[in-house]
């Protein structure tokens, strides 16, 4: 789980071009949207693609995204519970 | 009677060099366009994280406008500033990246953050968001920089009072090595007369 969380932080910085952030700047429970990392709706789509491409998880109901992408902690837990690769 | 218009300031970005009103203001030995644009961003001491999400075309347009607005006497809050850009590669560099992500049916993962930049006028949107411009704007695709068209359009926007000033220019990105920006601000202020001859002269300078 710890390795996955570090991996997610690195991937989010890389895939979403968050050049002002480093892995150590992101706490496990920081909000990914709003006042936290400040991600936007396009970033949310990129995260959905990332789950599909890297972990074989398809999110069929976009409404679930709000809970899944709340923080690194919630994302990692969702991936652990649902990954197919 | 038509008001006499001027090119208040102009910025060129090409070959890892930025010039403002004919003077070199930044130069870098970066190996690729992405690194050069990042260095230029840092040179300007900007704090605008959204910059890193942009494609190269938008970044160049954004940076050129920053250099010009930093120097200009335009009041961006009260003056209406239109934007008229053109190029010949449209958003080709980003289009290629997007195409690459959908080439293989077995590995079909188009990136939303790349796809949103598969239009050249997104760069105008980025500048408008940054400076809160709610003005006329257009991005045209021509074979070459068309000074006559730009002069006519830019002049018309100000003479018809659609805008107090126009940010115009040619911003083209084909690939990492073949890129150029020639961006200028047309207004009632300035010393260089706004006409076809001057636009061509400054573009070729």
Interface residues (C-beta under 8 A of the other chain):
Chain A: X15 X16 X17 X18 X19 X20 X38 X42 X43 X45 X46 X49 X52 X53
Chain B: X38 X49 X52 X53 X109 X110 X111 X112 X113 X116
